[in-house]
Amino acid sequence: MKTIIGKNAPNIPWEDKPSGCTDVMWRFSKNPIIGWNPIPKAARVYNSAIVPFKEGFAGVFRGDQRNGRATLFSGFSADGIQIDLAPEPIEWLDENGKPVPTSYSYDPRVLEIDGIYYITWCDDMKGPSIGLGKTTDFKTFTRIPNPLMPYNRNGVLFPRKINGNYFLLSRPSDTGHTPFGNIFISESPDLIHWGHHSFLMGNGGEGWWQGTKIGAGPVPIETNEGWLMFYHGVSGTCNGFVYSIGAVLLDRDNPRKVLYRTRDYLLTPEKEYETVGFVPNVAFPCANIYDAETGRIAIYYGAADTYTAIAFCQVDELVAYMKEHSEVF
């Protein structure tokens, strides 16, 4: 029986685990897949989201422009590795077709529900909030009212309704580089009206890697073991924050319930493209794509707030590891 409940996508990027590697998550040997100055209007592209689209892939990408301001670009790819980025930022329209520009926008997540691709991102609503929009072709983009009030970041939708409602993860924060943060969960009948907000999981635990703050990462993957979600955990050091990647399993029928959570990080900054860059020591996951048939998962993560990189894992190996090495909570 297949563990992942979803579509087969045998064309996702994939490399087998390197010989001698004992980790359950490993890096793509050709990282980073996007480097400095990939297009004239973006100095750095990272913390971005990609999904299967038609015969290939499409996505929404964080691009920090040369004036330092973050914005979003669309892009397409035949193989999920070589990305063809649009030369101009996304132009958002409201549902009446009128322009609704953003002041800044960053760290998008993308998912498909019933043929519509929904995008969440960190938006400016007199302070960081969660933006919500949609597209069907990754060429025209429509904004939907912001789901939550500021201050908030790391908004992540579940890929289907659960018990009749949509669910959204978020990380309440403040106006700056938040030195705290826990993951909360909210629900909505229509993607407009949101409520039933509650605490899901917090920073801390047995180790230090997620002791300062945590935040939801890519869109959760439905499995017969629960909702698998990668997340980032942050530790505070004498030289600044360090962002690492962990994973959590949430109950399929009640995603407010945590089943297993990695005690140790799955990936932490070690390679030069993760430790050296605009913001050193960052591995920040924003997207995952999978092949249900094989259980292969490719995770796209931002490295050092400069590069886009890929890591891999296999769902059965990961779930077994999580059960054996779960945080006590």
RALIN-V495243 format. One line per field, one symbol per residue. ss: DSSP state (h for helix, s for strand, l for the rest). burial: I if it has 16 or more other C-alpha atoms within 10 Angstrom, else O. Layout:
ss: ???
burial: ???
This chain:
ss: lllslllllllllllllllllllllssllllllsllllsllslssssssssssllssssssssslllllssssssssllllllssllllllsslllllslllllsssssssssllssssssssslllsssssssslllllsssslllllllssssssllllsllssssssssllllllllllsssssslllllsssssssslllllllllllssssllllsssllssssssssssssllssssssssssslllllllsssssllllsslllhhhhllllllssssssssssllllsssssssslllsssssssshhhhhhhhhhlslll
burial: OOIIIOOOIOOIIIOOIOOOOOOIIIIIOOIIIIIOIIIOIIIIIIIIIIIIIOOOIIIIIIIIIOOOOIIIIIIIIIOIIOIOIIOOIIIIIOOOOOOOOOOIIIIIIIIIOOOOIIIIIIIIIOOIIIIIIIIOOIOOIIIIOIIIOIIIIIIIIIIOOOOOOIIIIIIIIIOOOOOIIIIIIIIIOOIOOIOOOOOIIIIIOOOIIIIIIIIIIIIIIIIOIIIIIIIIIIIIOOOOIIIIIIIIIIIIOOIIOIIIIIIIIIIIIOOOIIIIIOOIIIIIIIIIIIIIIIIIIIIIIIIIIIIIIIIIIIIIOIIOOIOOOIIOO
